[in-house]
Amino acid sequence: MAGILAWFWNERFWLPHNVTWADLQSTEEATFPQAEDLYLACPLAFCIFMIRLLFERFIAKPCALGLKVQANGPQKAQPNAILEKVFTAITKHPDEKRLEGLSKQLDWDVRSIQRWFRQRRNQEKPSTLTKFCESMWRFTFYLYIFTYGVRFLKKTPWLWNTRQCWNGYPNQPLTPDLHYYYLVELSFYWSLMFSQFVDVRRKDFVIMFTHHVVTVILITFSYITNLTRVGTLTLCLHDMADIVLEAAKMANYCKCQKLSDLLFLSFAIVFIVSRLGIYPLWILNTTLFELYEALGNFPAWWVLNMLLALLQVLHCFWSYLIIKAAYKAISKGKVAKDDRSDVESSSDEEDTGSRSKTPHSTITTNGTGGANGTNGYLTGGNCSEEH
């Protein structure tokens, strides 16, 4: 085990030339990031999750009810043992052949069976109240941590000159404010990784989970190697758009269409400017070029930039979906909506359309997408798409 640890923590991989782990050991004069500090993130993540449960129950829920947010869940399908067996054991989306067979077996018309399956699928989806409470929690946290980050960074020299991220490395002491900022952000993303399994199920679950994993790796990596200055810039930049996004979702759940449209378009502008403009020109420029000029080439430099480049690829993908959603919202005048778990329409018009036909397209948007969306939070479209 000692040999494995020595190989894993090889200084020539993690650190620039002429820098050793001894240079990053805390002394009486200065404190530096230590790997064992990150153990605090696990209990703190649990505390954040518990705070979230209390917040949603005693703050978000009363606010939602006061704003007349719909509290009831989707309409439940009438009990039917045969259809329930098909739904749970065979398929949730029966084809035309199976629908005709069930119609003869139950003496129901095909449209009624289609409606039953749609209602049964919707039973497993959360209510608007649940989604509002989740969004209000995230809005509150992102607003708090972004405000804290701005107040902290405006006092630092590297906010105004990114070359200061590398000047004097590794002799860059860890301040209490920076330590708190990093631990809270890391703990929050740990809590998101685990709570994602119990939260509102999104279309982009896999990509969201991957995003959280990459974020946790980047935060951990930058902390251990004392690359925290550029890490604070990256964290603050990414929190900016999420505030507007969650506000847009809450406005949508409250059925404030004009406000939701305005916030969605504002989110689209903030996201594209910050992720496609500021991020590559500010963050990637300093990690790719200024870091190389200051500290030279070392293996971990490649790892850092590959992970940051992966985020940029996701930014481009999400921006494309956001632009499409914004275009629909402008051209059709439709409210942007969270469609990843919305109730499917039960109108007779939709019943007449077969499953073989292409459904109306909807696009989910934000900062971490999926096959039909980007973090899947907002959509612009005229019809709910089935999950």
C-alpha positions in Angstrom: 0.0 0.0 0.0 2.9 2.3 0.8 4.3 1.7 -2.6 0.9 2.3 -4.3 0.5 5.6 -2.5 4.0 6.7 -3.3 3.4 5.9 -7.0 0.0 7.7 -6.9 1.3 10.9 -5.3 4.4 11.1 -7.5 5.6 14.7 -7.3 6.7 14.7 -11.0 3.1 14.0 -12.0 1.2 16.4 -9.8 3.6 19.3 -9.4 5.7 21.5 -11.6 9.4 21.0 -11.8 11.4 22.0 -8.7 8.3 21.9 -6.6 7.8 19.1 -4.0 5.1 18.1 -1.5 7.4 19.5 1.2 6.9 23.0 -0.3 3.2 22.7 0.3 3.4 21.6 4.0 1.8 24.0 6.4 4.1 25.9 8.8 3.6 28.2 11.7 4.0 31.1 9.4 1.6 30.0 6.6 -1.1 27.4 5.9 -1.3 25.5 2.7 -4.0 23.2 1.3 -3.7 19.6 2.6 -5.4 16.5 1.1 -6.8 15.5 4.5 -8.8 18.8 4.6 -11.1 17.4 2.0 -12.3 14.7 4.4 -14.5 17.5 5.9 -16.5 17.6 2.6 -18.3 14.4 3.3 -20.0 15.3 6.6 -20.5 18.8 5.4 -22.3 17.5 2.2 -24.6 15.6 4.5 -25.3 18.7 6.5 -26.0 20.7 3.4 -28.5 18.0 2.3 -30.2 18.1 5.7 -30.4 21.9 5.5 -31.9 21.5 2.1 -34.7 19.2 3.4 -35.5 21.7 6.2 -35.4 24.6 3.8 -37.7 22.9 1.3 -40.2 21.9 4.0 -40.4 25.0 6.2 -39.4 27.8 3.7 -39.8 26.8 0.1 -43.1 24.9 0.5 -45.0 27.7 2.3 -43.7 30.2 -0.3 -44.9 27.9 -3.1 -48.3 27.5 -1.6 -48.5 31.3 -1.0 -47.7 31.8 -4.7 -50.5 29.3 -5.7 -48.1 26.7 -7.1 -50.0 23.5 -7.9 -49.6 21.1 -5.1 -51.4 18.1 -6.5 -49.5 15.5 -8.6 -50.6 14.1 -11.9 -53.9 12.3 -12.3 -53.7 8.7 -11.3 -54.7 5.9 -13.7 -57.5 3.7 -12.7 -56.4 0.3 -11.2 -56.1 -2.5 -13.8 -54.2 -5.6 -13.1 -53.5 -6.6 -16.7 -52.3 -3.2 -17.8 -50.3 -2.8 -14.7 -48.5 -6.1 -15.4 -47.7 -5.0 -18.9 -46.5 -1.6 -17.6 -44.2 -3.0 -14.9 -42.9 -6.2 -16.6 -42.9 -5.5 -20.4 -43.1 -1.9 -21.6 -44.2 1.5 -20.6 -44.7 2.5 -24.2 -46.7 -0.3 -26.0 -46.6 -0.4 -29.8 -49.7 -0.5 -32.0 -49.7 -4.3 -32.1 -49.7 -4.7 -28.4 -52.3 -1.9 -28.0 -54.6 -3.8 -30.4 -54.1 -7.0 -28.4 -54.9 -5.3 -25.1 -57.9 -3.6 -26.7 -59.4 -7.0 -27.6 -58.5 -8.6 -24.3 -60.0 -5.8 -22.2 -62.7 -4.7 -24.6 -61.3 -1.2 -24.4 -60.8 1.1 -27.3 -57.1 1.9 -28.2 -57.4 5.5 -27.3 -58.4 4.6 -23.7 -55.5 2.3 -23.3 -53.1 4.9 -24.6 -54.5 7.4 -22.1 -54.1 4.8 -19.3 -50.4 4.3 -20.1 -49.8 8.0 -20.3 -51.5 8.6 -16.9 -49.6 5.7 -15.4 -46.3 7.1 -16.6 -47.2 10.5 -15.2 -48.0 8.9 -11.8 -44.2 8.5 -11.2 -43.5 12.1 -11.9 -43.2 14.8 -9.2 -45.7 17.6 -8.7 -45.0 21.2 -9.6 -44.7 22.0 -5.9 -41.8 19.5 -5.6 -40.0 21.0 -8.5 -40.5 24.5 -7.3 -39.1 23.7 -3.9 -36.0 22.1 -5.5 -35.5 25.1 -7.7 -35.9 27.5 -4.8 -33.3 25.7 -2.8 -30.8 25.8 -5.6 -31.6 29.4 -6.4 -31.0 30.3 -2.7 -27.7 28.4 -2.5 -26.3 29.7 -5.8 -27.2 33.3 -4.9 -25.5 32.9 -1.6 -22.3 31.3 -2.8 -22.0 33.6 -5.8 -22.4 36.6 -3.6 -19.8 35.2 -1.3 -17.4 34.5 -4.2 -17.7 38.0 -5.6 -17.1 39.6 -2.2 -14.1 37.4 -1.7 -12.6 37.8 -5.2 -13.0 41.5 -5.5 -10.3 41.8 -2.8 -7.9 39.5 -4.6 -5.3 40.5 -7.2 -5.9 37.5 -9.5 -9.5 38.7 -10.3 -8.0 41.6 -12.2 -4.9 40.0 -13.5 -5.0 36.2 -14.0 -1.2 36.0 -14.1 -1.4 36.5 -10.4 -2.8 33.0 -10.2 0.7 31.6 -10.8 3.0 34.3 -9.5 4.9 33.1 -6.4 3.7 29.5 -6.7 3.8 27.4 -4.6 4.2 30.0 -1.9 0.5 31.0 -2.0 -0.9 30.6 1.5 -4.4 29.3 2.1 -6.6 32.0 3.6 -9.7 31.1 5.8 -12.0 32.7 3.3 -10.6 30.7 0.4 -10.7 27.5 2.5 -14.3 28.0 3.4 -15.3 28.9 -0.2 -13.7 25.7 -1.6 -15.1 23.4 1.1 -18.6 24.7 0.7 -18.5 24.4 -3.1 -17.1 20.9 -3.0 -19.6 19.7 -0.4 -22.5 21.1 -2.4 -21.4 19.2 -5.5 -21.0 16.1 -3.4 -24.5 16.5 -2.1 -25.8 17.0 -5.7 -24.1 13.8 -6.8 -26.0 11.8 -4.2 -29.3 13.7 -4.1 -29.6 13.4 -7.9 -30.7 9.8 -7.2 -33.7 11.1 -5.2 -34.3 14.4 -6.9 -36.7 15.0 -9.8 -35.5 12.6 -12.5 -34.2 14.4 -15.5 -33.7 13.4 -19.1 -30.0 14.3 -18.8 -29.4 12.3 -15.7 -26.2 10.6 -17.0 -24.6 13.8 -18.3 -25.6 15.8 -15.2 -24.0 13.1 -13.1 -20.9 13.1 -15.3 -20.7 16.9 -14.9 -20.8 16.7 -11.1 -18.1 14.0 -11.1 -15.8 16.2 -13.3 -16.5 19.2 -11.1 -15.6 17.3 -7.9 -12.4 16.0 -9.5 -11.4 19.5 -10.7 -12.1 21.1 -7.2 -10.2 18.3 -5.5 -7.3 18.3 -7.9 -6.9 22.1 -7.8 -7.1 22.2 -4.0 -4.5 19.4 -3.5 -2.0 21.0 -5.9 -2.7 24.5 -4.5 -4.1 25.8 -7.8 -6.9 27.3 -5.9 -6.7 30.8 -7.3 -7.8 29.8 -10.8 -10.3 27.4 -9.1 -12.1 30.3 -7.4 -12.5 32.1 -10.7 -13.9 29.1 -12.3 -16.4 28.4 -9.5 -17.7 31.9 -9.4 -18.1 32.2 -13.1 -20.2 29.0 -13.3 -22.5 30.0 -10.5 -23.5 33.2 -12.2 -25.9 31.7 -14.8 -27.4 29.1 -12.5 -29.0 31.9 -10.4 -31.0 33.2 -13.3 -31.9 29.7 -14.5 -33.5 28.7 -11.2 -35.3 32.0 -11.0 -36.7 31.3 -14.5 -37.9 27.9 -13.5 -39.6 29.2 -10.4 -41.4 31.9 -12.4 -42.5 29.1 -14.8 -43.9 27.0 -12.0 -45.8 30.1 -10.7 -47.3 30.5 -14.2 -45.7 33.9 -14.6 -45.2 33.6 -18.4 -43.8 37.0 -19.2 -41.4 36.9 -16.3 -40.4 33.4 -17.1 -39.7 34.4 -20.7 -37.7 37.4 -19.7 -35.6 35.4 -17.2 -35.0 32.6 -19.7 -33.7 35.0 -22.3 -31.6 36.7 -19.6 -30.2 33.3 -18.6 -29.4 32.5 -22.3 -27.4 35.7 -22.6 -25.6 35.3 -19.3 -24.8 31.6 -20.1 -23.5 32.2 -23.6 -21.4 35.3 -22.6 -19.9 33.6 -19.5 -19.4 30.1 -20.9 -18.5 30.8 -24.5 -16.9 34.2 -24.0 -15.4 34.8 -20.6 -14.6 31.2 -19.8 -12.2 30.5 -22.8 -10.7 34.0 -22.8 -10.2 34.2 -19.1 -10.0 30.7 -17.6 -8.7 28.5 -20.5 -6.3 31.3 -21.6 -4.6 31.4 -18.2 -4.4 27.6 -17.6 -3.2 26.8 -21.1 -0.8 29.7 -21.7 0.0 31.7 -18.6 0.4 28.6 -16.4 2.7 27.1 -19.0 4.8 30.2 -19.2 5.0 30.5 -15.4 5.5 26.9 -14.3 6.4 25.0 -17.4 5.0 21.7 -18.7 4.1 18.8 -16.3 1.7 15.8 -16.5 -1.0 17.3 -14.3 -1.1 20.4 -16.5 -2.5 18.2 -19.2 -5.0 16.6 -16.9 -6.2 20.0 -15.7 -6.6 21.4 -19.2 -8.3 18.3 -20.5 -10.9 18.5 -17.8 -11.4 22.2 -18.4 -11.7 21.6 -22.1 -14.3 18.9 -21.5 -16.4 21.5 -19.7 -16.0 23.8 -22.7 -17.3 21.1 -25.0 -20.4 20.8 -22.8 -20.8 24.6 -22.8 -20.9 24.6 -26.6 -23.4 21.8 -26.7 -25.7 23.4 -24.1 -25.4 26.8 -25.8 -26.6 25.3 -29.0 -29.7 23.9 -27.2 -30.3 27.2 -25.3 -30.2 29.2 -28.6 -32.7 26.9 -30.1 -35.0 27.2 -27.1 -34.6 30.9 -27.0 -35.4 31.1 -30.7 -38.6 29.1 -30.1 -39.6 31.3 -27.2 -39.2 34.5 -29.3 -40.7 33.2 -32.6 -43.7 31.4 -31.1 -44.2 33.4 -27.9 -44.2 30.2 -25.8 -43.0 30.2 -22.3 -39.8 28.4 -21.6 -40.6 25.5 -19.4 -39.1 22.7 -17.4 -40.1 19.7 -19.5 -37.9 17.0 -18.1 -40.6 15.8 -15.7 -43.7 17.7 -16.7 -47.0 15.9 -17.0 -47.8 14.7 -20.4 -50.9 16.3 -22.0 -54.0 14.1 -21.8 -55.9 15.9 -24.6 -57.8 13.8 -27.1 -55.8 15.4 -29.9 -52.6 13.8 -28.6 -54.4 10.5 -28.2 -55.0 10.3 -31.9 -51.3 10.5 -32.7 -49.5 7.2 -32.9 -46.3 6.5 -31.1 -44.6 5.9 -34.5 -45.0 9.6 -35.4 -42.3 12.0 -34.4 -43.3 14.0 -31.3 -43.1 17.8 -31.2 -39.6 18.7 -30.3 -38.8 20.3 -27.0 -35.4 21.4 -25.8 -34.2 21.4 -22.3 -31.6 24.0 -21.4 -29.0 25.0 -18.8 -25.6 24.1 -18.0 -25.4 20.4 -18.2 -27.3 18.7 -20.8 -28.6 15.5 -22.2 -29.9 13.9 -25.4 -32.8 16.3 -25.5 -31.5 19.0 -23.2 -28.8 20.9 -21.4 -29.1 20.2 -17.8 -32.5 19.8 -18.8 -34.0 22.7 -16.8 -35.9 24.9 -19.3 -37.5 24.1 -22.6 -39.1 26.2 -25.3 -41.8 24.4 -27.2 -45.5 23.8 -27.7 -45.9 20.3 -26.4 -44.6 18.2 -23.6 -42.3 15.4 -24.7 -42.6 12.0 -23.1 -39.9 10.7 -20.9 
